[in-house]
Amino acid sequence: MASTRLRIAKWNPEGFMRAIDGSLAVRMEQAAGYVEREVKRSMKGGGSPHVPSRPGEPPRVDTGELRRSIHHKVEVRRSSIRGYVIAGAPYARALELGYAPGNLLPRPYLRPALRRSQPALVRILLGKGPSGYTSLADIKAATERGFVSRSSLGGGA
């Protein structure tokens, strides 16, 4: 008796990886853009005349140079996809970390925005969108897939 076969799908690992990398790259672009917007939102106008921020607060806007210099980029490599938020103003690092020779105490704006964004980033990278409830199952799935580390979620190394 003759049999009939019907091929349902052909496994193409290279095509599969390209498709996954493409969708993850899109999600990483969304995640990096989300953090960029959160950083910019944290910077409020300083008023006229300019009133500087206090140590520990995000910098207040004076000329707008720092805010305009903030952008994001995504790098896709063979084994990783990384998103970055970059502050390119010459004084960006000194504001974020402080500058002892100039007696400037830190006015962090990048790291606090990243911390505030963690629940949304988990959801974005899992393909669920930025808003809504981030469950323990979401965090576990993101950690297992290597999207976030336990240390970045405040749970130790």
C-alpha positions in Angstrom: 0.0 0.0 0.0 1.4 3.4 -1.0 1.6 6.1 1.6 1.2 9.8 1.1 3.4 12.3 2.9 2.7 16.0 3.4 5.5 18.2 4.5 4.1 20.6 7.1 7.3 22.6 7.6 11.0 22.5 6.8 13.3 23.4 9.6 15.5 26.3 8.6 17.7 27.2 11.6 19.4 30.1 10.0 16.1 31.6 8.8 14.6 31.0 12.2 17.5 32.8 14.0 17.3 35.7 11.6 13.5 36.0 12.3 14.0 35.9 16.0 16.9 38.3 16.0 14.8 40.7 13.8 11.9 40.7 16.2 14.1 40.9 19.2 16.0 43.8 17.6 12.7 45.6 17.0 11.8 45.1 20.7 15.2 46.2 21.8 14.8 49.4 19.7 11.4 50.0 21.4 13.0 49.4 24.9 15.9 51.7 24.3 13.6 54.4 23.0 11.4 54.0 26.1 14.4 54.5 28.4 15.5 57.5 26.3 12.1 59.2 26.7 12.1 58.4 30.4 15.5 60.1 30.8 14.4 63.2 29.0 11.1 63.3 30.9 13.1 63.4 34.2 14.7 66.7 33.2 12.5 69.6 34.1 12.9 73.2 33.0 15.1 75.2 35.3 13.2 78.5 34.9 14.6 81.9 34.2 17.0 82.7 35.6 18.3 79.1 35.6 17.9 77.4 39.0 20.4 74.5 39.2 19.2 71.1 40.4 20.2 69.9 43.9 22.6 67.0 44.3 20.8 63.7 43.8 18.1 65.2 41.5 18.2 64.9 37.8 19.7 68.0 36.1 17.4 70.9 35.3 17.3 72.2 31.8 19.2 75.4 31.1 20.2 75.5 27.4 18.8 72.1 26.5 22.2 70.8 25.2 22.2 67.8 27.5 18.6 66.8 26.7 19.3 67.2 22.9 22.4 65.1 23.2 20.5 62.1 24.6 19.8 59.4 22.1 19.6 55.6 21.8 21.1 53.0 19.6 20.9 49.2 19.1 23.7 47.0 18.1 23.0 43.6 16.6 25.9 41.2 16.6 26.1 37.5 16.0 25.5 36.4 19.5 23.9 39.5 21.1 21.6 42.4 20.7 22.3 45.4 22.9 20.5 48.6 23.5 22.2 51.8 24.7 21.0 55.2 25.8 23.8 57.7 25.3 24.2 61.2 26.7 26.7 63.0 24.4 27.1 66.4 26.0 30.6 67.1 27.2 29.5 67.4 30.8 27.0 64.5 30.8 29.3 62.1 32.7 30.2 64.7 35.3 26.5 65.4 36.0 25.6 61.7 36.2 28.5 60.6 38.4 29.8 63.9 40.0 33.1 65.5 39.4 35.4 65.8 42.5 37.9 68.3 41.1 35.1 70.7 40.3 33.3 70.0 43.6 30.2 68.8 41.6 28.0 66.3 43.4 26.2 63.7 41.3 22.9 64.6 39.6 22.0 61.2 38.3 19.5 61.0 35.4 20.4 57.9 33.4 20.6 55.2 36.1 17.4 56.2 37.9 15.5 56.3 34.6 16.7 52.8 33.8 15.7 51.6 37.3 12.2 53.1 36.9 11.9 51.5 33.4 12.7 47.9 34.4 9.1 46.6 34.6 8.3 48.2 31.2 11.5 46.9 29.7 10.7 43.3 30.8 7.3 43.6 29.2 8.6 45.2 26.0 11.3 42.5 25.5 8.7 39.8 26.1 6.6 41.4 23.4 3.8 42.5 25.7 4.1 46.3 25.4 5.3 48.8 28.0 2.2 49.2 30.1 0.4 46.8 32.4 1.3 44.5 35.2 4.7 42.9 35.3 4.2 39.5 37.0 6.8 37.3 38.6 6.3 34.9 35.7 7.2 37.8 33.3 10.4 38.5 35.3 11.3 34.8 35.4 10.7 34.4 31.7 12.9 37.5 30.9 15.6 36.2 33.2 15.6 32.7 31.7 15.8 34.1 28.2 18.7 36.3 29.2 16.9 39.6 28.5 17.6 40.9 32.0 19.9 39.7 34.8 18.8 39.2 38.4 21.3 41.9 39.5 19.6 44.4 37.2 16.3 43.7 38.9 17.8 44.3 42.3 18.0 40.6 43.3 21.8 40.2 43.6 24.2 38.5 41.2 
